[in-house]
Amino acid sequence: MRTSLKIIAFGIVMSLVMAATLALAESTNETQLLQLAHERFPEGISPTEEMLFQAAARGQALSFTTGSVIDDDPANSASWPAERSIRADRLAWLCGEPAASALVDYGGVRIVGLRIEGPLNLAWAKIPFQLSAVKCAFTDDISMAYCHLRALQLDGSCLKKLRAWGLNVENFVSLQTDFSSDGGVDLSGSFIGGVLNCNGGHFTNSSGIALNCNSIKVEGSVFLRMNFISLGEVNFVAATVGLTLDCDEGLFINTNSNGRALTVNIAKIKGDVFLRNHFRSEGEVNLLGAVIGGSFSCENSSFFNSNAFALRAKRIEVKSSVFLNNHFQAEGAVDFSGASIQGDLDCRSGQFANEGTNGHGLDANGIKLGGFALLSTNFMAKGGVVFVNATIGRDLNCDGGRFINTNKGDYALDASGAKIGGSVFLGGHFHAQGEVRLLDSNIGGNLDCDNSDFDKSNSVALQADRITVQSVFLNNNFHAQGRVDFASATIRGDLNCEKGSFSMSMALPWTLTEPESTAA
């Protein structure tokens, strides 16, 4: 019993000693830091700046918020009283001067609701802690080129330019929750050991790049979602992202001469890419040559760039599936030519419009697809759909799709030279206004066009010359307004035209390995 009481008493004494030691250390650090500050700035430091140094030494946040949404909005910082401001050179000295930063608590520098006067220069600084400025107003530019620090948080803050190329951050960078920049944020060539979170951030550069992450390396995910807004280009060219690039609900607008709203050329995204759930772009979205380790999902999203590329994913490599479905909408060309997709290309209920001269609504020329191509169930294309020389591992399913291309010499659907491992379905109220071409295609299963409508008056409505296929079904309310051409086709099974309707004579195949059925 006595032994237990001694142990308890000893524990209490040691706790008191440790608390006293910590308090003395804080007091000592605080005193030393204030002494250094007065030596560095003999012209004087303001009471608020003195409070900043004291809070940093104690590991405390310094907050001047009032609780009023209007009064605490950094956009209204011009009306803040003088005691809500500090000078930028004082903050730079605290973070970047080794003698000063050594006296800062491991919790780092944390300020809330302050106005920082003048340019903040932290270029090449080595900061051994986190820098957090929440709901603050920076009156001038911030320079953090080649700066090294633990973490950077500017949530809800308002600034002009952030020049931070070559930035090295051990953990996260957070520019979210009404963060705003007017002049651009440059993180090109930076390294971020955690996530880059820009959810709800507003990035503006009317003359160039609003958010520059060219060649950035992010070990975690990148979040540009939940009311993220960019006015100017967002650039992730040659970036490496360790997990997900998530732009759900983001708004990307660029009306400048180059017209690129989001550029992810030759980037490597090890997880998924999400441009979904009311994502909207005005200007080109470009993923040319990008490599995506997961899926690429654009369901329920809108891409606008009339008479140009709305979504350009030429030679993209996707390890899973691509989703341009569930109310996907594009005004402008969608380009997946030369793409490699290991899973499906799902465009069900997608809307593709590019009706200019030689316009392609969806260009999948030379695509290599491991799974299904699904252009069915209320799919709509105004402008050509191209699968020339494509390789599709499973079915090409266009049941219920509408393919319209009224440009002279262009095609509503062109799958010439395609190799399709499964069947081709052009039925279930499929409608084509313009020629459908399957010239020289090789289909492992059937060509099923029952209950469909092919319209190309006084020309070729369905061109299947030299096709190779199992069986062909042009039956059950099949209707062709124009010529149907199966000359030189190889059909291994049946040719069934029962209850089909043909406005012109049909060119029959030379090679039909089983008895044909052409009852009309």
Phi, psi and omega per residue, in radians:
M1 nan -0.865 3.119
R2 -1.069 -0.660 3.120
T3 -1.083 -0.754 3.131
S4 -1.088 -0.742 3.132
L5 -1.126 -0.647 3.116
K6 -1.128 -0.712 -3.133
I7 -1.123 -0.770 3.137
I8 -1.097 -0.779 -3.138
A9 -1.098 -0.718 3.135
F10 -1.090 -0.722 3.119
G11 -1.085 -0.719 3.139
I12 -1.121 -0.773 -3.133
V13 -1.077 -0.774 -3.126
M14 -1.126 -0.665 3.103
S15 -1.089 -0.755 3.119
L16 -1.126 -0.685 3.125
V17 -1.118 -0.780 -3.135
M18 -1.119 -0.749 3.121
A19 -1.065 -0.746 3.124
A20 -1.135 -0.678 3.134
T21 -1.123 -0.754 3.130
L22 -1.135 -0.739 3.124
A23 -1.093 -0.713 3.118
L24 -1.144 -0.701 3.132
A25 -1.123 -0.758 3.107
E26 -1.074 -0.773 3.140
S27 -1.096 -0.723 3.134
T28 -1.142 -0.804 3.118
N29 -1.074 -0.731 -3.130
E30 -1.097 -0.790 -3.138
T31 -1.109 -0.805 -3.130
Q32 -1.117 -0.700 -3.112
L33 -1.148 -0.749 3.116
L34 -1.134 -0.655 3.110
Q35 -1.116 -0.778 3.105
L36 -1.085 -0.692 -3.118
A37 -1.109 -0.756 3.127
H38 -1.155 -0.587 3.093
E39 -1.220 -0.681 -3.106
R40 -1.293 -0.582 -3.089
F41 -2.134 1.294 -3.086
P42 -1.096 -0.341 3.089
E43 -1.253 -0.191 3.029
G44 2.011 2.725 3.038
I45 -2.134 2.544 -3.091
S46 -1.345 2.837 3.075
P47 -0.991 -0.651 3.134
T48 -1.197 -0.680 3.097
E49 -1.149 -0.653 3.071
E50 -1.105 -0.705 3.084
M51 -1.103 -0.633 3.093
L52 -1.062 -0.821 -3.123
F53 -1.137 -0.694 3.124
Q54 -1.124 -0.776 -3.130
A55 -1.128 -0.694 3.137
A56 -1.107 -0.712 3.133
A57 -1.195 -0.525 -3.113
R58 -1.537 -0.178 -3.080
G59 1.351 0.526 -3.103
Q60 -1.963 2.698 3.027
A61 -1.474 2.521 3.074
L62 -1.870 1.976 -3.056
S63 -2.125 2.363 3.075
F64 -2.111 0.361 3.113
T65 -1.240 2.629 -3.081
T66 -1.839 -0.245 -3.057
G67 1.658 -0.129 3.114
S68 -1.623 2.188 -3.119
V69 -1.056 -0.724 -3.111
I70 -1.241 -0.846 -3.082
D71 -1.156 -0.527 -3.082
D72 -1.600 -0.008 3.116
D73 -1.239 2.103 3.140
P74 -1.003 -0.407 3.088
A75 -1.117 -0.347 3.127
N76 -1.803 0.357 -3.020
S77 -1.165 -0.354 3.128
A78 -1.070 -0.437 -3.137
S79 -1.639 0.018 3.114
W80 -1.215 2.550 3.106
P81 -1.215 2.853 -3.077
A82 -1.027 -0.563 -3.104
E83 -1.225 -0.126 3.062
R84 -1.697 0.371 -3.114
S85 -2.273 2.611 2.985
I86 -2.324 2.808 3.121
R87 -1.564 2.443 -3.041
A88 -1.082 -0.605 -3.100
D89 -1.190 -0.462 3.064
R90 -1.204 -0.739 3.112
L91 -1.168 -0.706 3.115
A92 -1.101 -0.710 3.118
W93 -1.125 -0.760 -3.129
L94 -1.055 -0.693 -3.080
C95 -1.495 -0.633 -2.950
G96 -1.778 -0.350 3.134
E97 -1.425 2.046 -3.041
P98 -0.943 -0.710 -3.112
A99 -1.134 -0.604 3.130
A100 -1.378 -0.836 -3.083
S101 -1.105 -0.431 3.118
A102 -1.192 -0.337 -3.125
L103 -1.682 -0.009 3.119
V104 -1.450 2.392 3.116
D105 -1.052 2.712 -3.100
Y106 -1.072 -0.325 3.084
G107 -1.196 -0.284 3.050
G108 1.537 -2.955 3.127
V109 -1.695 2.128 -3.102
R110 -2.322 2.027 -3.135
I111 -2.218 2.575 -3.105
V112 -2.402 2.239 3.000
G113 1.257 0.592 3.122
L114 -1.967 2.705 2.989
R115 -1.764 2.214 -3.128
I116 -1.825 2.007 -3.013
E117 -1.583 2.219 3.051
G118 1.637 2.967 3.132
P119 -1.204 2.395 3.127
L120 -1.801 1.976 -3.069
N121 -1.920 1.864 3.069
L122 -2.109 0.376 -3.138
A123 -1.046 2.315 3.116
W124 1.166 0.105 -3.137
A125 -1.242 2.536 3.024
K126 -1.939 1.834 -3.025
I127 -1.858 2.042 -3.016
P128 -1.481 0.439 -3.112
F129 -2.728 -3.132 3.095
Q130 -1.421 2.485 2.990
L131 -1.960 2.090 -3.100
S132 -2.223 2.110 3.072
A133 -2.269 1.741 -3.044
V134 -1.810 2.322 3.135
K135 0.939 0.692 3.111
C136 -1.816 2.795 3.103
A137 -2.068 2.116 3.093
F138 -1.776 2.090 -3.050
T139 -1.354 -0.248 -3.092
D140 -2.445 -3.048 -3.083
D141 -1.235 2.743 3.032
I142 -1.993 2.253 3.071
S143 -1.991 2.067 3.101
M144 -2.296 0.526 -3.134
A145 -1.035 2.225 3.106
Y146 1.032 0.396 3.049
C147 -1.320 2.569 3.114
H148 -2.127 2.208 3.106
L149 -2.689 2.976 -3.086
R150 -1.257 -0.852 -3.117
A151 -2.779 2.734 -3.137
L152 -2.307 2.170 3.141
Q153 -2.271 2.082 3.111
L154 -2.234 0.585 -3.081
D155 -0.996 2.310 3.056
G156 1.233 0.077 -3.102
S157 -1.553 2.773 -3.084
C158 -2.106 2.221 -3.124
L159 -2.578 3.036 3.094
K160 -1.591 -1.677 3.121
K161 -1.821 2.528 2.982
L162 -2.076 1.883 3.128
R163 -1.736 1.808 -3.024
A164 -2.397 0.652 3.093
W165 -1.139 2.497 -3.126
G166 1.271 0.210 3.126
L167 -1.079 2.460 3.104
N168 -2.150 1.946 -3.082
V169 -2.101 2.149 -3.060
E170 -1.192 -0.615 -3.094
N171 -2.012 -1.914 -2.971
F172 -1.967 2.808 2.920
V173 -2.133 2.191 -3.084
S174 -2.158 1.980 3.116
L175 -2.200 1.044 -2.950
Q176 -2.113 -3.098 3.012
T177 0.922 1.179 3.092
D178 1.226 0.308 2.890
F179 -0.982 2.475 3.110
S180 -2.509 2.436 3.042
S181 -2.277 2.427 3.106
D182 -2.137 1.558 -3.076
G183 2.497 -0.172 3.038
G184 1.855 2.594 3.043
V185 -2.061 2.160 -3.087
D186 -2.005 1.886 3.083
L187 -2.010 0.394 -3.072
S188 -1.060 2.421 3.118
G189 1.220 0.215 -3.091
S190 -1.469 2.854 3.025
F191 -2.142 2.261 3.098
I192 -2.214 2.066 -3.052
G193 -1.323 -0.280 3.112
G194 -2.073 -2.204 -3.113
V195 -1.814 2.725 2.926
L196 -1.901 1.912 -3.031
N197 -1.975 1.921 3.109
C198 -2.053 0.383 3.139
N199 -0.958 2.196 3.107
G200 1.299 0.150 3.107
G201 -1.446 2.678 -3.138
H202 -2.127 2.064 -3.036
F203 -2.106 2.156 -3.064
T204 -2.271 2.282 2.929
N205 -2.664 1.639 -3.005
S206 -1.144 -0.269 -3.090
S207 -1.964 0.127 -3.100
G208 -3.079 -2.329 -3.039
I209 -1.565 2.135 3.142
A210 -1.379 -0.685 3.097
L211 -2.394 1.950 -3.071
N212 -1.858 1.889 3.093
C213 -2.101 0.568 3.106
N214 -0.992 2.194 3.079
S215 1.105 0.329 3.085
I216 -1.216 2.671 3.015
K217 -2.165 2.055 -3.133
V218 -2.076 2.086 -3.100
E219 -1.231 -0.546 3.141
G220 -1.740 -2.450 -3.131
S221 -1.718 2.841 3.013
V222 -2.035 2.181 -3.118
F223 -2.021 2.022 3.067
L224 -2.221 1.123 -2.935
R225 -2.410 -3.079 3.024
M226 0.930 1.172 3.129
N227 1.269 0.384 2.921
F228 -1.098 2.364 3.135
I229 -2.351 2.238 3.018
S230 -2.163 2.302 3.017
L231 -2.028 1.627 -2.933
G232 2.233 2.946 -3.042
E233 -1.224 2.472 2.921
V234 -1.862 2.109 -2.939
N235 -2.062 2.044 3.037
F236 -2.157 0.604 3.128
V237 -1.051 2.291 3.090
A238 1.036 0.394 3.107
A239 -1.334 2.750 3.004
T240 -2.159 2.120 -3.133
V241 -2.099 2.161 -3.026
G242 -1.253 -0.470 -3.137
L243 -2.201 -1.976 -2.971
T244 -1.830 2.521 2.898
L245 -1.835 1.893 -2.981
D246 -2.045 1.953 -3.141
C247 -2.044 0.357 3.133
D248 -0.919 2.336 3.082
E249 1.179 0.219 3.125
G250 -1.451 2.709 3.086
L251 -2.115 2.054 -3.067
F252 -2.108 2.008 -3.067
I253 -2.251 2.264 3.012
N254 -2.533 1.929 3.122
T255 -1.822 0.243 3.108
N256 -1.254 3.104 -3.015
S257 -1.082 -0.675 -3.133
N258 -1.321 -0.393 2.994
G259 1.198 0.285 -3.131
R260 -1.619 2.071 3.121
A261 -1.481 -0.718 -3.134
L262 -2.492 2.147 -3.083
T263 -2.125 2.088 -3.110
V264 -2.259 0.580 -3.117
N265 -0.974 2.446 3.047
I266 0.776 0.493 3.067
A267 -1.448 2.756 3.066
K268 -2.063 1.935 3.121
I269 -1.922 1.965 -3.007
K270 -1.331 -0.328 3.089
G271 -1.902 -2.436 -3.121
D272 -1.593 2.798 2.956
V273 -2.080 2.140 -3.109
F274 -2.027 2.032 2.975
L275 -2.162 1.184 -2.908
R276 -2.181 -3.119 2.899
N277 0.895 1.099 3.112
H278 1.281 0.328 2.878
F279 -0.972 2.456 -3.137
R280 -2.495 2.305 3.063
S281 -2.189 2.458 3.000
E282 -2.175 1.754 -2.942
G283 2.182 2.955 -3.050
E284 -1.243 2.368 2.929
V285 -1.826 2.102 -2.955
N286 -2.161 2.078 3.066
L287 -2.158 0.585 -3.092
L288 -0.977 2.135 3.072
G289 1.255 0.172 3.135
A290 -1.251 2.675 3.085
V291 -2.051 2.134 -3.095
I292 -2.060 2.107 -3.074
G293 -1.327 -0.312 3.123
G294 -2.043 -2.314 3.133
S295 -1.744 2.838 3.055
F296 -2.128 1.880 -2.977
S297 -2.065 2.158 3.124
C298 -2.178 0.466 -3.093
E299 -1.162 2.521 3.116
N300 0.958 0.915 -3.105
S301 -2.423 2.919 -3.073
S302 -2.319 2.284 3.129
F303 -2.167 2.091 -3.093
F304 -2.155 2.115 3.002
N305 -2.870 1.278 -2.997
S306 -1.021 2.447 3.109
N307 1.083 0.416 3.085
A308 -2.687 -2.929 3.122
F309 -1.407 2.145 3.005
A310 -1.493 -0.759 3.107
L311 -2.413 1.975 -3.100
R312 -1.987 1.931 -3.108
A313 -2.228 0.660 -3.140
K314 -1.045 2.312 3.107
R315 1.050 0.395 3.050
I316 -1.187 2.620 3.082
E317 -2.120 2.073 -3.088
V318 -2.132 2.139 -3.062
K319 -1.331 -0.310 3.108
S320 -2.103 -2.230 -3.036
S321 -1.966 2.836 3.069
V322 -2.015 2.294 -3.101
F323 -2.098 1.916 3.025
L324 -2.065 0.990 -2.900
N325 -2.257 -3.064 3.045
N326 0.860 1.144 3.098
H327 1.271 0.391 2.903
F328 -1.044 2.410 -3.120
Q329 -2.429 2.272 3.088
A330 -2.324 2.250 2.967
E331 -2.011 1.797 -2.950
G332 2.224 2.959 -3.051
A333 -1.249 2.493 2.980
V334 -1.976 2.076 -2.965
D335 -2.082 1.951 3.009
F336 -2.084 0.465 -3.123
S337 -1.101 2.391 3.138
G338 1.231 0.176 -3.116
A339 -1.291 2.713 3.039
S340 -2.156 2.000 -3.085
I341 -2.197 2.060 -3.056
Q342 -1.325 -0.433 3.137
G343 -1.778 -2.311 -3.092
D344 -1.738 2.777 2.873
L345 -1.943 1.812 -3.010
D346 -1.859 1.879 -3.131
C347 -2.028 0.344 -3.115
R348 -1.034 2.264 -3.110
S349 1.174 0.218 3.061
G350 -1.361 2.619 3.136
Q351 -2.094 2.064 -3.073
F352 -2.129 2.155 -3.107
A353 -2.349 2.078 3.026
N354 -2.711 1.494 -2.946
E355 -1.708 0.205 3.100
G356 -1.211 3.026 3.135
T357 -1.012 2.274 -3.098
N358 0.984 0.498 -3.097
G359 -1.401 2.372 3.047
H360 -1.867 2.162 3.019
G361 -1.215 -0.745 3.100
L362 -2.456 2.042 -3.135
D363 -1.913 1.899 3.092
A364 -2.098 0.618 3.124
N365 -0.999 2.153 3.080
G366 1.254 0.249 -3.138
I367 -1.147 2.573 3.028
K368 -2.026 2.007 -2.989
L369 -2.178 2.119 -3.096
G370 -1.343 -0.475 -3.067
G371 -1.961 -2.337 -3.069
F372 -1.620 2.607 2.865
A373 -1.852 1.957 -3.015
L374 -1.969 1.780 3.113
L375 -2.099 0.909 -2.965
S376 -2.140 -3.077 2.989
T377 0.916 1.247 3.098
N378 1.239 0.306 2.951
F379 -1.055 2.439 -3.141
M380 -2.422 2.205 3.045
A381 -2.209 2.180 2.975
K382 -1.957 1.748 -2.915
G383 2.174 2.746 -3.022
G384 -1.131 2.550 2.985
V385 -1.943 2.128 -2.952
V386 -2.098 2.133 3.002
F387 -2.203 0.614 -3.124
V388 -1.070 2.274 3.116
N389 1.003 0.440 3.094
A390 -1.325 2.720 2.992
T391 -2.081 2.036 -3.106
I392 -2.109 2.094 -3.030
G393 -1.196 -0.600 -3.105
R394 -2.047 -2.331 -3.054
D395 -1.520 2.666 2.842
L396 -1.812 1.834 -3.003
N397 -1.956 1.927 3.130
C398 -2.043 0.320 -3.139
D399 -0.959 2.237 3.096
G400 1.369 0.029 3.130
G401 -1.428 2.729 3.084
R402 -2.098 2.142 -3.061
F403 -2.128 1.973 -3.037
I404 -2.216 2.157 3.027
N405 -2.596 1.834 -3.068
T406 -1.714 0.080 3.100
N407 -1.215 2.374 -3.106
K408 -1.104 2.265 3.094
G409 1.480 -0.103 3.116
D410 -1.748 2.995 -3.019
Y411 -2.118 2.551 3.053
A412 -1.261 -0.753 3.094
L413 -2.510 2.138 -3.117
D414 -2.193 1.910 3.070
A415 -2.098 0.629 3.126
S416 -1.048 2.362 3.090
G417 1.241 0.159 -3.111
A418 -1.330 2.604 3.030
K419 -1.979 2.010 -3.023
I420 -2.115 2.058 -3.046
G421 -1.213 -0.540 -3.136
G422 -1.818 -2.409 -3.114
S423 -1.823 2.895 3.026
V424 -2.008 2.161 -3.126
F425 -1.957 1.981 3.070
L426 -2.164 0.918 -3.062
G427 -2.250 -2.735 3.073
G428 1.005 0.815 -3.100
H429 1.259 0.448 2.957
F430 -0.997 2.444 3.116
H431 -2.387 2.246 3.065
A432 -2.175 2.209 3.013
Q433 -2.002 1.695 -2.943
G434 2.238 2.856 -3.047
E435 -1.204 2.437 2.968
V436 -1.844 2.137 -3.049
R437 -2.030 2.183 3.016
L438 -2.159 0.455 -3.071
L439 -0.969 2.203 3.072
D440 1.129 0.256 3.132
S441 -1.387 2.700 -3.138
N442 -2.123 1.980 -3.057
I443 -1.981 2.107 -3.100
G444 -1.219 -0.499 3.128
G445 -1.903 -2.366 -3.063
N446 -1.774 2.841 2.917
L447 -1.908 1.934 -3.006
D448 -2.016 1.923 -3.100
C449 -2.084 0.494 -3.108
D450 -1.202 2.542 3.096
N451 0.970 0.996 -3.065
S452 -2.435 2.936 -3.056
D453 -2.391 2.068 3.120
F454 -2.015 2.098 -3.012
D455 -2.205 1.910 3.001
K456 -2.639 1.323 -3.009
S457 -1.005 2.437 3.092
N458 1.027 0.437 3.094
S459 -2.672 -2.846 -3.127
V460 -1.552 2.107 3.106
A461 -1.517 -0.721 -3.141
L462 -2.331 1.954 -3.119
Q463 -1.845 1.894 -3.119
A464 -2.226 0.556 3.116
D465 -1.069 2.355 3.091
R466 1.091 0.389 3.058
I467 -1.259 2.611 2.993
T468 -2.106 2.184 -2.978
V469 -2.709 2.831 3.083
Q470 -1.297 -1.377 3.075
S471 -2.192 2.757 -3.132
V472 -2.171 2.288 -3.138
F473 -2.116 1.870 3.042
L474 -2.013 1.016 -2.911
N475 -2.259 -3.119 3.033
N476 0.868 1.171 3.097
N477 1.266 0.411 2.907
F478 -1.121 2.377 -3.128
H479 -2.413 2.236 3.100
A480 -2.169 2.075 3.021
Q481 -1.789 1.486 -3.012
G482 2.444 3.105 -3.037
R483 -1.363 2.490 3.027
V484 -1.966 2.131 -2.976
D485 -2.117 1.944 3.027
F486 -2.059 0.429 3.129
A487 -1.029 2.421 3.120
S488 1.110 0.270 3.100
A489 -1.322 2.692 3.012
T490 -2.019 1.957 -3.123
I491 -2.030 2.011 -3.037
R492 -1.377 -0.382 -3.126
G493 -2.063 -2.144 -3.045
D494 -1.704 2.704 2.869
L495 -2.041 1.818 -3.004
N496 -1.943 1.934 3.140
C497 -2.001 0.367 -3.102
E498 -1.045 2.222 -3.130
K499 1.126 0.415 3.024
G500 -1.563 2.721 -3.114
S501 -2.183 2.195 -3.058
F502 -2.208 2.152 -3.131
S503 -1.404 -0.378 3.141
M504 -2.276 2.911 3.124
S505 -1.097 2.626 -3.080
M506 -1.818 2.294 3.069
A507 -1.441 1.980 -3.044
L508 -1.517 2.765 -3.077
P509 -1.286 2.631 3.016
W510 -1.357 -0.552 -3.062
T511 -2.041 1.954 3.102
L512 -2.340 1.831 -2.929
T513 -1.372 -0.284 3.068
E514 -2.229 2.832 -3.086
P515 -0.991 2.363 3.138
E516 -1.469 2.716 3.031
S517 -2.206 1.953 -3.054
T518 -2.173 0.477 3.136
A519 -1.076 2.329 -3.114
A520 -1.976 nan nan
